Amino acid sequence: MAMMREQDFNRTALTVQRSQAWYTGQRAERIPHGLIGLVGADCSSLDLSYNNLVSLTALKEFANLEELVLDNNCLCDLNTLPRMPKLTTLSVNNNKVTDIERALDRIKECCPCLKYASLLGNPGCPDQLTNPTTTDEEDYERYRRYAVHVLPATLRFLDSRPISSRERQEARERGSLMRMVRVNLPNLSSLTAEEFARALHHKRHNSISVEEPDYTPLPDSMRGPLDVRRTKEENAGSLRYRQFLHMQFPTHPKTG
C-alpha cells in the first residue's frame, strides 16, 4: 500500500531543492500521497501551481511549511485549508474563490503568522485585471482595507503591494465597514428591463443572509421609456399648476 501511494503522482515532475519543493502543471485535483511521503515533514516551501486542486486537506501533513503557492488551480473556497502555524506566505491567485470574506476569515484562523497574502484573479476579489467591467480602483482599495482589517496583524504585503501605514490606520478605523457586497445576477446585457427586475426581486427575497441583504442602488422596479415620458409630463404639469396659483393668489403658500 505504501508503494502504491508513492506512485500516485508523476515523480519526474517533482523538483526538490533542500526544503523547497515544486510540483506544478500536473492536473492533480488533490495533493498526492506520494508527495507527502517524500517531502511533507521537512518541506518549508511548496509550489503546487497550475494543477486542478479542489481540496487542501492533505496540507496538514506539511507541519513546517512557511511558503505555499496555489496559483492557477480550481479552488472554489479555502474551507479545507488546515491550520498552518508557521506559514508566512500564501498565494492563491487565479482560482475560483467567490466568497472572499469567508476565505479571508479562514486564512486568519489558520495562518496566524502570515506576512504575505495574494488572492488576485478570483471572482470574489475586486481587482481590475480580472474584473475590469464590474470593478474599479475604489472597489479594490476598499477590499484592501477590509482584508488588512481581517487578516493577522503580522501581514506586511497584500497582493503586489506593501501595506502602508495609512492603509493600516484606515483598516483599524473603518475596515469592518468596507465589506464587499455583490449582487449575483445573470449577464445584464442580455436582459430586458422586466427580466432584470424579476431577477433582482428573486435575488433579494432568496438571500441567504436576512440580517445583511444584498445591496443595490437600483430601484425595485425598472422604468421604461413610457414611464420616463410620463414622469416628465407630470413634472411639467406640476410646474404649470404652481405658476397658475402664484398668478391667481400671490400670497398663496408654496406647494410641493
N, C-alpha and C positions, 0 to 999 in steps of 0.2 A: 504493500500500500504506500509506504514512504517513497519507493522508487517511482510509482505512478504519479504521485503528487509532484515530484521533482521534474517530471517530464510533461507537466500540463501547460508548458509555455515554451516559447522559442528561445532556447538557451543562447543561440548565436546573436540574438537581438539585444541581449543584456550586456551593458558596459559597466564595469565596476572599477573604480579608482579609489583606493583606500576605503574611506567610509561613505563614498558617494556612489550612487547607482542611477543608471538611466535605462528605462525600458519604454521606448516610445514607438508609436506608429504600428502597433500590432493588433488593433481592433479588439483588445481584451475588454470584456464587459465587467469583469471582476478581477481583483488583484490575484494573480496565480499563486497557488500554494507553494509551488517550486521556488518562486521568487522570495517568498517569505523564508523558506528554509535556507536559502543561500545568503541573503543579505539582511534579513529582518532585524535581528537583535543588535547588530553592530552598525546599522545604517544611520547616518546623521543627515544625509541629503538624498532625496528621492525625486526623480523626474518621471512622471507617468503620462506626459502629454501626448496628444494625438492617438489616443485609444478610443474605446467606446464605453468607458466606465459609467456604470449606473449605481454602483454601491462602493462605499469606502469602509465597510465593516472590518475588513482584514487589516486595516492600518493599526488596529490595536496591538498587533504583534511587533510594530516598529516603535519600541518603547523609547528609543533615544533619538528619534527624528527631530531635527531642528529646521530643516528646509523641505518644503513639499510643493511640487509643481504639478497641477492637474489641468493645465490649459488644454482646450480643444478636445473635450470629452462630451459625454451625454448626460451629465448630472443635472437632474431637474430640481434637486434640493440638496442640502447638506445634513439631512436628518441622520444619516449613517456615519457621520464623522465622529470618531471616538475621542475621548479625552486625550490630549497630547500636551502634557505639561511643559515640555522642553521646546516646543515649536516656536520659532521666531519669524519664519517666512512662510506665507501661504498665498499661492497664486491659483485662482480658479477662473481665469479669463476664458471667454468664448465657450461657455457651457449653455445649459438650458434652464438656469435658475430663474424662476419667475417671482417668487416671494422673497424679495431681497431683505426685507425686515427680519423674517424668520431665519434666513441664512446668517445675518449679522448676529442675531441672538445666539445661534448655535456656535458660531466662532467665538463669541465672548465666553460662552460656557465651557468650551473645550480647549481653548488656547489662551490661557491667562498671561503668557509671556510674549505675545505676538508683537512684533515690531514693524513688519511689512505685510500688507494685505492688498490684493488686487482682484476685483470681480468685474472688470470691464468686459463688454461683449455679451453679457447675459441679458435676456429680455427684461428682467426686473431692474437692471441698472440703467439710469437715465443718462448715458453718455452719448454724445453726438456722433461718434464714429459709427455706432451700430443703429442708432435711432435718430437720424438727422431730421426726419419729418415730424416726429412727435415730441422731441425734447429740445431744449435749448441750454445755453450755458448756465442760466439761472437754476434750472432744474438740477443740473449736475452739482452746482455749488451747494444747493440745499441738501442734496444727498450726502455730500462730503461732511457737512456739519452734523447731520444725523448719524452717519457712520462713526465719526470721531466721538460723538456722544455715547454711542452704544459700546464700541469696542474697547478693549482694555487700555488703561492709561499709558501702557508701555508702547503703544503704537507710535511710530515715527514717520512712516511713509504710507500713503494710501494711493493706490494705482501708480501713476508715474511721477507723483509729486510729493515732496516732503510736506508734513503738516506744519503750517505756520503758527506762530504764537497767537495771531489774530483769529485764525480758524479755531484753535483750541479754546480761546476765550469765548467766542460766539457759540461754540458747541456746549460749553458749560452753561451759558446763559439761556440759549434758545434751542439747543439741539433737539430736545424732546418734542418741540413743536414743528419740526421740519420733516416729519414723516412723509414719504412719497405716497400719494393717493392716486390710484389708477382706476379708470372705468374700462373694463374689458368688454369691448363691443366688436361686432363684425367690421369688416372693411367699410368705412363710412362712405367712400367714394361710390360704392355700388348700391347704396340705399337711397330710397326716396325719403321725403320728409316724414311720411306716415310710418314707414318701416323703421326709421331711426327712432321715432317717438315710442313705438311699441317695444323696440329692443331696450331702450333706456328705461322704460317703465318696468319691463321684466327684470332687468338687472337690479334696479332699486328694490323691488319687492322680493327678490330672492337673494339678497345679500346675506352672506354668512354671518357677518357681524351686525347685530342690531344696534349696539352702542355706537359704532362708528360706520354708518352707512357710507356708500361711495359718494364722493362729492363731484359735482359737475356744475360749472357756471351756466350751463344751458337751462332754459325753461323746461317745465314738464312737458309741454307740447310745442311742436314746431308750427310756425305760421307760414302760410303760403302767400303768393303774390296778391290774391284777393284780400287776404287778411290785412296785409300792409296797406293796400289801397283804401280799404275800409277805415283803417285807423287814421290815415291822412285826412280822409273826408270828415271824420268825426272831430279831429283836432281843428280843422278849418271851420267847421260849423260852430264849435265851441267858441272860437275866437270871434266870429261874426256876432254871436249872441252877446258876448261881453261888450263888444263895441256898441251894439244896439242899446244895452242897458245904460252904458255911460252917456250916450247921447240923450236918452229919454229921462234919465234920473242921474244928474251929475253928482248928487250926494249919495247915490246908492252904494252900499258897501261892496267891496271887491268880492267876486265869486271865483271859485277854483283856487 
